[in-house]
Amino acid sequence: MMEHEHIAEAAPTDRESALDRDDKLELRVWLRLLTCANLIEGRVRAGLRETFSITLPRFDLLAQLDRAPDGLTMGELSDRLMVSNGNITGLVDRLVAEGLIARAPSPDDRRRSRVKLTQAGKRAFDAMTPVHERWIDELLAGLTRAEMAELLALLAKLKRSVQAAENVGKQKESK
């Protein structure tokens, strides 16, 4: 048996590889994107859980607050994390109870609150950031910088294509 045949047999199967070569290329691309995203997310989730005892949604919320030193409203957090206000409320409540974030009345509207990192939250997030970055670096180590730049450009083009298709779909629905 040749070496490359052995590697092909040992490689785990994925959704896009299970398709016949005659299947639509569009479907294979979508499944490959999904597979890669799931693999990366799974590694990050496991790493956060095992190393820092934190979930990915909590890490993401802390990351958003780290980028917003003046804090964010619950609605802004919900928009940035692309989840419902209800999901944000539970996360915020738990992180407030742990002392990682704090709520304060919004200076422009007392009925709304702004959520900010506490000093303890900033220290905790700053401790996680270099480790998280190392995981991502390791996961993408199989690509050169030029390949990453090319992939980023292609994904930006794909994003525009998806957004354009969504707009066409919305126009059809409104007719």
Secondary structure, 3 states (H helix, E strand, C coil): CCHHHHHHHHCCCCCCCCCCCCCCHHHHHHHHHHHHHHHHHHHHHHHHHHHHCCCHHHHHHHHHHHCCCCCEEHHHHHHHHCCCHHHHHHHHHHHHHCCCEEEEECCCCCCCEEEEECHHHHHHHHHHHHHHHHHHHHHCCCCCHHHHHHHHHHHHHHHHHHHHHHHHHHHHHHC
